[in-house]
């Protein structure tokens, strides 16, 4: 999967990166609603189509307790905690 990163102005890209936080495909995090695996980080048109709203990014996660998948654009906050980053290489994540 190829990400179109040059379409966003630098400051908008930095804002999106801050909102996504440390979440990347293959990482795990938890918050008050559960523990999640990040399946995919979407950007641009792909993100907007996935959540059917105007956004620069979206994340597809799997809730570990219920095994349900959802795509959302909820920002990373101080109530979210990273468990571990992906151990996969960028090439393995992109090939998924």
C-alpha positions in Angstrom: 0.0 0.0 0.0 1.4 3.4 -1.0 0.6 6.4 1.2 0.1 9.8 -0.4 1.8 12.0 2.2 2.9 14.9 0.0 -0.7 16.1 -0.5 -0.9 17.6 3.0 0.9 20.7 3.9 3.6 20.1 6.4 1.7 21.6 9.4 -1.4 19.6 8.5 0.7 16.4 8.3 2.2 17.2 11.7 -1.3 17.8 13.1 -2.5 14.4 11.7 0.6 12.6 13.1 0.0 14.1 16.5 -3.7 13.1 16.5 -2.8 9.5 15.4 -0.1 9.3 18.1 2.1 6.2 18.3 -0.5 4.0 16.7 0.7 2.2 13.6 -0.3 -1.1 11.9 0.6 -4.0 14.2 0.8 -2.0 17.4 -1.4 -2.5 20.5 -2.9 0.1 22.9 -5.5 0.3 25.6 -7.8 2.9 27.1 -11.0 2.9 29.2 -13.0 1.1 26.5 -10.6 -1.8 26.0 -7.5 -3.2 24.4 -7.0 -2.8 20.7 -4.7 -4.0 17.8 -4.2 -1.4 15.1 -4.8 -3.1 11.8 -4.4 -0.2 9.4 -3.7 3.6 9.4 -5.6 5.3 6.5 -4.9 8.7 5.1 -6.5 11.0 2.5 -9.3 9.8 0.3 -9.1 6.3 1.7 -9.6 7.6 5.2 -12.6 9.8 4.2 -14.2 6.9 2.4 -13.8 4.6 5.3 -15.5 6.9 7.9 -17.7 8.8 5.5 -16.7 12.2 6.8 -14.1 14.9 6.2 -10.8 13.8 7.8 -7.2 13.5 6.9 -6.7 10.1 8.6 -8.5 7.1 10.1 -7.5 4.0 12.0 -8.9 0.5 11.7 -8.7 -1.4 15.0 -9.7 -4.8 16.4 -11.1 -4.8 19.9 -9.3 -7.8 21.6 -12.1 -8.7 24.0 -14.9 -8.8 21.4 -12.9 -9.4 18.2 -14.8 -6.6 16.5 -13.2 -4.4 13.9 -14.0 -0.7 13.5 -12.6 2.3 11.6 -12.5 5.6 13.4 -10.7 8.9 13.7 -10.6 9.4 17.4 -7.5 11.3 18.5 -4.8 9.9 20.7 -5.1 11.4 24.2 -3.5 11.0 27.6 -6.1 8.4 28.4 -4.6 6.1 25.7 -1.6 3.9 26.5 0.7 2.1 24.0 1.3 -1.5 24.9 3.8 -2.3 22.2 4.8 -1.1 18.7 4.6 -3.3 15.7 7.4 -5.8 15.3 6.8 -6.0 11.6 8.9 -4.1 9.1 7.4 -1.4 7.0 7.5 -3.7 4.0 5.5 -6.4 5.8 2.9 -3.9 6.9 2.6 -2.4 3.4 2.2 -5.9 1.9 -0.7 -6.8 4.1 
